[in-house]
Amino acid sequence: MKIDSELKNNTLTVTLSGELDESCALFVRAQLDALFDTRGLHKVVMDMAGVSFMDSTGIGMLIGRYKVLKAKGIPLLLSSPSSVVDKVLSLSGIYEIMPKINR
């Protein structure tokens, strides 16, 4: 799993690439939590276009990050998931708490 980030106008965009599963969930969680400590964040956009596979561990990791950000009053949005990942996210109901946006 590769993680890139860009902060622009108080919006943190995090780009994930690779497989989001049990083998990397702890690493991704630690990296995201470190990024979320940035002062002055108003919004976080998770670009999922490069995620080729995601399982329930990945969904759990996203929900955990959502809770961290919600406690700070910062919305988490999901952007451009591949069709395979979009299906997993849709079936999980995650879009009800983390809206999908098109970029």
SVG drawing of the C-alpha trace seen along z (x, -y; Angstrom):
<svg xmlns="http://www.w3.org/2000/svg" viewBox="-27 -28 31 38">
<polyline fill="none" stroke="black" stroke-width="0.4" points="0.0,0.0 1.3,-3.4 0.0,-6.6 0.5,-10.1 -1.0,-13.3 -1.5,-16.9 -2.7,-19.8 -4.4,-22.6 -6.8,-25.2 -7.2,-23.3 -8.3,-20.2 -6.1,-17.1 -6.3,-14.8 -4.9,-11.3 -4.3,-9.1 -4.2,-5.4 -2.7,-2.9 -2.6,0.9 -4.6,3.4 -6.3,2.3 -6.5,5.5 -5.3,7.1 -1.7,7.2 -1.4,3.4 -4.3,2.0 -2.1,1.2 0.4,-0.6 -2.2,-2.6 -4.0,-3.5 -0.8,-4.8 0.1,-6.8 -3.4,-8.4 -3.5,-9.2 -0.2,-11.1 -1.6,-13.0 -4.8,-13.8 -2.8,-15.6 -2.2,-18.5 -3.6,-21.8 -6.3,-23.7 -7.9,-20.8 -11.4,-21.5 -11.9,-18.4 -10.2,-15.1 -10.7,-13.5 -9.6,-9.9 -8.8,-9.3 -9.5,-5.6 -8.9,-5.4 -5.7,-3.4 -7.1,-0.8 -7.4,2.4 -8.8,4.6 -10.4,4.0 -11.7,6.4 -13.6,5.9 -10.4,5.0 -10.0,2.1 -13.6,1.0 -13.0,1.2 -9.9,-0.9 -11.9,-3.6 -14.6,-3.6 -12.0,-4.0 -10.4,-7.0 -13.9,-8.4 -14.5,-8.3 -11.1,-10.0 -12.0,-12.8 -15.6,-13.1 -14.4,-13.7 -12.5,-16.7 -15.5,-17.9 -13.7,-17.1 -15.7,-15.4 -14.2,-12.4 -15.1,-12.1 -14.3,-9.2 -13.3,-9.9 -13.1,-7.9 -13.2,-4.3 -12.6,-1.6 -15.7,0.4 -14.6,3.3 -14.0,1.2 -17.1,-0.9 -19.2,2.3 -17.6,3.3 -18.2,-0.2 -21.7,-0.3 -22.6,3.0 -21.1,2.0 -23.3,-1.1 -20.2,-3.2 -21.4,-6.0 -24.1,-6.9 -21.4,-8.3 -18.6,-9.0 -20.1,-10.5 -18.6,-9.6 -17.6,-12.5 -16.4,-12.6 -13.2,-14.5"/>
</svg>
